[in-house]
Amino acid sequence: MSTVTFILGDQRKTVSADDGKTILQIALDAGVPIEHACGGNGFCTTCLCRAQEGAEHLSPKNDRETMMGLEGEDRLGCQAQVHGDVTVEVVEM
């Protein structure tokens, strides 16, 4: 089990999650509001998140994230799988 803390503006929500789930899946299961216009297929960037802590506990960036030009700790919530404790900021577009 992992712990994921979501930061949305000035609010924080911490939830437990199964390893291997994406940030988006975890957020939706926990009732955390996160956009996903393309249905979680990695085509739109509306689920953009920024790893504040624990980026090393996310899966490596995949081809879709690389194609989108994501740099640093920016990740697509629908593509980044959790494998340990992480804190992510939900980036509002």
MDTraj code that builds the backbone (N, CA, C; nanometers):
import mdtraj as md
import numpy as np

residues = "MET SER THR VAL THR PHE ILE LEU GLY ASP GLN ARG LYS THR VAL SER ALA ASP ASP GLY LYS THR ILE LEU GLN ILE ALA LEU ASP ALA GLY VAL PRO ILE GLU HIS ALA CYS GLY GLY ASN GLY PHE CYS THR THR CYS LEU CYS ARG ALA GLN GLU GLY ALA GLU HIS LEU SER PRO LYS ASN ASP ARG GLU THR MET MET GLY LEU GLU GLY GLU ASP ARG LEU GLY CYS GLN ALA GLN VAL HIS GLY ASP VAL THR VAL GLU VAL VAL GLU MET".split()
xyz = np.array([
    [0.0835, -0.1191, 0.0000],
    [0.0000, 0.0000, 0.0000],
    [0.0876, 0.1248, 0.0000],
    [0.0368, 0.2259, -0.0662],
    [0.1031, 0.3556, -0.0729],
    [0.0103, 0.4612, -0.0146],
    [0.0675, 0.5750, 0.0156],
    [-0.0100, 0.6899, 0.0595],
    [0.0097, 0.8004, -0.0436],
    [-0.1019, 0.8562, -0.0902],
    [-0.0954, 0.9656, -0.1870],
    [-0.1630, 1.0869, -0.1239],
    [-0.0916, 1.1979, -0.1221],
    [-0.1475, 1.3234, -0.0746],
    [-0.1703, 1.4120, -0.1959],
    [-0.2946, 1.4567, -0.2115],
    [-0.3314, 1.5454, -0.3215],
    [-0.3385, 1.6872, -0.2682],
    [-0.2798, 1.7808, -0.3409],
    [-0.2887, 1.9225, -0.3077],
    [-0.3720, 1.9886, -0.4168],
    [-0.4825, 2.0495, -0.3759],
    [-0.5706, 2.1222, -0.4668],
    [-0.5872, 2.2629, -0.4112],
    [-0.5138, 2.3573, -0.4655],
    [-0.5172, 2.4924, -0.4105],
    [-0.4643, 2.4918, -0.2682],
    [-0.5488, 2.5317, -0.1732],
    [-0.5060, 2.5332, -0.0329],
    [-0.5578, 2.4123, 0.0453],
    [-0.6136, 2.3137, -0.0268],
    [-0.6652, 2.1927, 0.0390],
    [-0.5720, 2.0748, 0.0155],
    [-0.5703, 1.9843, 0.1149],
    [-0.4920, 1.8606, 0.1046],
    [-0.5828, 1.7440, 0.1392],
    [-0.5623, 1.6340, 0.0667],
    [-0.6349, 1.5114, 0.0994],
    [-0.5372, 1.3962, 0.0847],
    [-0.5256, 1.3154, 0.1897],
    [-0.4354, 1.2011, 0.1900],
    [-0.5176, 1.0733, 0.1894],
    [-0.4808, 0.9820, 0.0991],
    [-0.5531, 0.8560, 0.0855],
    [-0.4550, 0.7406, 0.0732],
    [-0.5014, 0.6221, 0.1067],
    [-0.4233, 0.5002, 0.0849],
    [-0.4588, 0.4454, -0.0524],
    [-0.3613, 0.3829, -0.1167],
    [-0.3837, 0.3327, -0.2522],
    [-0.3008, 0.2082, -0.2780],
    [-0.3517, 0.1239, -0.3655],
    [-0.2773, 0.0054, -0.4078],
    [-0.1639, 0.0462, -0.5007],
    [-0.0483, -0.0133, -0.4820],
    [0.0637, 0.0109, -0.5722],
    [0.0253, -0.0299, -0.7141],
    [0.0724, 0.0467, -0.8120],
    [0.0481, 0.0169, -0.9519],
    [-0.0690, 0.0916, -1.0117],
    [-0.1533, 0.1526, -0.9281],
    [-0.2635, 0.2334, -0.9807],
    [-0.2089, 0.3689, -1.0243],
    [-0.2787, 0.4304, -1.1196],
    [-0.2366, 0.5633, -1.1631],
    [-0.2868, 0.6691, -1.0654],
    [-0.2234, 0.7848, -1.0708],
    [-0.2670, 0.8968, -0.9888],
    [-0.4136, 0.9270, -1.0173],
    [-0.4522, 0.9237, -1.1444],
    [-0.5911, 0.9520, -1.1817],
    [-0.6867, 0.8502, -1.1209],
    [-0.6556, 0.7215, -1.1295],
    [-0.7422, 0.6182, -1.0720],
    [-0.7588, 0.6384, -0.9221],
    [-0.6490, 0.6680, -0.8563],
    [-0.6519, 0.6878, -0.7117],
    [-0.7379, 0.8090, -0.6771],
    [-0.7200, 0.9183, -0.7515],
    [-0.7978, 1.0392, -0.7270],
    [-0.9464, 1.0130, -0.7448],
    [-0.9841, 0.9487, -0.8539],
    [-1.1254, 0.9228, -0.8797],
    [-1.1853, 0.8307, -0.7738],
    [-1.1108, 0.7277, -0.7331],
    [-1.1586, 0.6353, -0.6289],
    [-1.1813, 0.7079, -0.4962],
    [-1.1007, 0.8130, -0.4707],
    [-1.1076, 0.8851, -0.3436],
    [-1.1982, 1.0080, -0.3500],
    [-1.2594, 1.0317, -0.4649],
    [-1.3471, 1.1472, -0.4782],
    [-1.2732, 1.2793, -0.4909],
    [-1.1472, 1.2726, -0.5318],
    [-1.0686, 1.3940, -0.5538],
    [-1.1007, 1.4452, -0.6938],
    [-1.1471, 1.5700, -0.7058],
    [-1.1845, 1.6212, -0.8377],
    [-1.0613, 1.6473, -0.9240],
    [-1.0503, 1.5743, -1.0333],
    [-0.9387, 1.5917, -1.1257],
    [-0.9937, 1.5759, -1.2674],
    [-0.9638, 1.6715, -1.3508],
    [-1.0110, 1.6669, -1.4899],
    [-0.9462, 1.5498, -1.5635],
    [-1.0184, 1.4975, -1.6607],
    [-0.9646, 1.3916, -1.7470],
    [-1.0482, 1.3859, -1.8745],
    [-1.0372, 1.4932, -1.9525],
    [-1.1207, 1.5130, -2.0714],
    [-1.1090, 1.4001, -2.1731],
    [-0.9935, 1.3379, -2.1841],
    [-0.9759, 1.2313, -2.2838],
    [-1.0082, 1.0939, -2.2266],
    [-1.0624, 1.0905, -2.1051],
    [-1.0981, 0.9623, -2.0446],
    [-0.9800, 0.8871, -1.9867],
    [-0.8708, 0.9563, -1.9640],
    [-0.7538, 0.8917, -1.9041],
    [-0.6669, 0.8192, -2.0036],
    [-0.6655, 0.8652, -2.1282],
    [-0.5880, 0.8000, -2.2337],
    [-0.4580, 0.8714, -2.2689],
    [-0.4252, 0.9777, -2.1978],
    [-0.2969, 1.0439, -2.2171],
    [-0.2884, 1.1349, -2.3377],
    [-0.4011, 1.1921, -2.3807],
    [-0.3996, 1.2751, -2.5003],
    [-0.4270, 1.4234, -2.4758],
    [-0.4653, 1.4634, -2.3541],
    [-0.5162, 1.6002, -2.3394],
    [-0.4457, 1.6864, -2.2353],
    [-0.3757, 1.6336, -2.1437],
    [-0.3051, 1.7019, -2.0340],
    [-0.3967, 1.7647, -1.9288],
    [-0.5276, 1.7382, -1.9304],
    [-0.6138, 1.7982, -1.8286],
    [-0.5932, 1.7361, -1.6906],
    [-0.5286, 1.6220, -1.6817],
    [-0.5007, 1.5589, -1.5518],
    [-0.3577, 1.5868, -1.5058],
    [-0.3012, 1.6969, -1.5545],
    [-0.1635, 1.7320, -1.5218],
    [-0.1445, 1.7469, -1.3706],
    [-0.0407, 1.6831, -1.3207],
    [-0.0046, 1.6887, -1.1793],
    [0.1439, 1.7205, -1.1685],
    [0.1825, 1.7700, -1.0527],
    [0.3233, 1.7980, -1.0262],
    [0.3623, 1.7270, -0.8978],
    [0.4599, 1.6392, -0.9068],
    [0.5059, 1.5664, -0.7883],
    [0.5813, 1.6633, -0.6973],
    [0.5289, 1.6853, -0.5769],
    [0.5930, 1.7734, -0.4790],
    [0.6923, 1.6959, -0.3927],
    [0.6569, 1.5715, -0.3635],
    [0.7443, 1.4826, -0.2848],
    [0.7240, 1.3414, -0.3368],
    [0.8292, 1.2622, -0.3330],
    [0.8184, 1.1214, -0.3684],
    [0.8139, 1.0915, -0.5168],
    [0.8658, 1.1802, -0.6009],
    [0.8644, 1.1566, -0.7460],
    [0.9327, 1.0253, -0.7816],
    [1.0275, 0.9846, -0.6993],
    [1.0982, 0.8582, -0.7241],
    [1.0070, 0.7370, -0.7062],
    [0.8882, 0.7579, -0.6482],
    [0.7929, 0.6489, -0.6280],
    [0.6877, 0.6425, -0.7387],
    [0.7109, 0.7183, -0.8463],
    [0.6227, 0.7123, -0.9619],
    [0.6934, 0.6374, -1.0746],
    [0.6144, 0.5733, -1.1595],
    [0.6720, 0.5040, -1.2743],
    [0.7485, 0.6045, -1.3606],
    [0.8465, 0.5564, -1.4376],
    [0.9176, 0.6485, -1.5281],
    [0.8210, 0.7105, -1.6295],
    [0.8557, 0.8303, -1.6776],
    [0.7726, 0.8934, -1.7804],
    [0.7674, 0.8030, -1.9026],
    [0.6469, 0.7903, -1.9576],
    [0.6311, 0.7061, -2.0758],
    [0.6315, 0.7918, -2.2026],
    [0.6123, 0.7290, -2.3174],
    [0.6180, 0.7994, -2.4459],
    [0.5145, 0.9115, -2.4559],
    [0.3948, 0.8895, -2.4031],
    [0.2912, 0.9928, -2.4117],
    [0.3316, 1.1179, -2.3338],
    [0.3858, 1.0967, -2.2157],
    [0.4287, 1.2121, -2.1360],
    [0.5454, 1.2832, -2.2036],
    [0.6347, 1.2083, -2.2616],
    [0.7482, 1.2668, -2.3324],
    [0.7006, 1.3448, -2.4549],
    [0.6041, 1.2887, -2.5296],
    [0.5488, 1.3569, -2.6467],
    [0.4841, 1.4893, -2.6089],
    [0.4242, 1.4960, -2.4912],
    [0.3582, 1.6183, -2.4450],
    [0.4597, 1.7233, -2.4002],
    [0.5864, 1.6854, -2.3937],
    [0.6912, 1.7788, -2.3546],
    [0.6956, 1.8084, -2.2066],
    [0.6450, 1.7161, -2.1247],
    [0.6451, 1.7386, -1.9796],
    [0.7875, 1.7352, -1.9264],
    [0.8186, 1.8336, -1.8444],
    [0.9530, 1.8448, -1.7890],
    [0.9488, 1.8393, -1.6373],
    [1.0630, 1.8155, -1.5778],
    [1.0749, 1.8157, -1.4324],
    [0.9814, 1.7156, -1.3672],
    [0.9083, 1.7620, -1.2691],
    [0.8205, 1.6749, -1.1912],
    [0.6769, 1.6752, -1.2426],
    [0.6519, 1.7386, -1.3584],
    [0.5179, 1.7380, -1.4169],
    [0.4868, 1.5998, -1.4739],
    [0.3667, 1.5511, -1.4427],
    [0.3248, 1.4180, -1.4872],
    [0.1792, 1.4207, -1.5290],
    [0.1414, 1.3289, -1.6177],
    [0.0010, 1.3068, -1.6490],
    [-0.0534, 1.2106, -1.5446],
    [-0.1585, 1.2509, -1.4760],
    [-0.2164, 1.1658, -1.3718],
    [-0.2635, 1.0322, -1.4255],
    [-0.3034, 1.0286, -1.5513],
    [-0.3543, 0.9042, -1.6099],
    [-0.2435, 0.8085, -1.6508],
    [-0.1200, 0.8547, -1.6525],
    [-0.0089, 0.7709, -1.6973],
    [0.0872, 0.7335, -1.5850],
    [0.0990, 0.8178, -1.4834],
    [0.1950, 0.7957, -1.3750],
    [0.1400, 0.6958, -1.2742],
    [0.2070, 0.5829, -1.2621],
    [0.1682, 0.4804, -1.1652],
    [0.2433, 0.5016, -1.0339],
    [0.1729, 0.4781, -0.9251],
    [0.2271, 0.4993, -0.7908],
    [0.2868, 0.3689, -0.7381],
    [0.4082, 0.3794, -0.6831],
    [0.4776, 0.2643, -0.6241],
    [0.5426, 0.3033, -0.4924],
    [0.4724, 0.3823, -0.4128],
    [0.5238, 0.4294, -0.2851],
    [0.4554, 0.5608, -0.2496],
    [0.4942, 0.6194, -0.1394],
    [0.4305, 0.7423, -0.0914],
    [0.4678, 0.8614, -0.1786],
    [0.3675, 0.9410, -0.2103],
    [0.3893, 1.0557, -0.2987],
    [0.2926, 1.1681, -0.2635],
    [0.3365, 1.2911, -0.2860],
    [0.2516, 1.4089, -0.2720],
    [0.2468, 1.4764, -0.4081],
    [0.1245, 1.4972, -0.4591],
    [0.1107, 1.5585, -0.5912],
    [0.0177, 1.6797, -0.5841],
    [0.0566, 1.7821, -0.6575],
    [-0.0271, 1.9009, -0.6734],
    [-0.1062, 1.8833, -0.8019],
    [-0.2374, 1.8981, -0.7928],
    [-0.3210, 1.8928, -0.9119],
    [-0.3138, 2.0303, -0.9759],
    [-0.2589, 2.0349, -1.0973],
    [-0.2372, 2.1606, -1.1682],
    [-0.3653, 2.2008, -1.2376],
    [-0.4146, 2.3190, -1.2068],
    [-0.5368, 2.3669, -1.2702],
    [-0.5002, 2.4364, -1.3995],
    [-0.5677, 2.3979, -1.5050],
    [-0.5402, 2.4539, -1.6383],
    [-0.6165, 2.5824, -1.6581],
])
top = md.Topology()
chain = top.add_chain()
for i, resn in enumerate(residues, 1):
    res = top.add_residue(resn, chain, resSeq=i)
    for name in ("N", "CA", "C"):
        top.add_atom(name, md.element.get_by_symbol(name[0]), res)
traj = md.Trajectory(xyz[None], top)
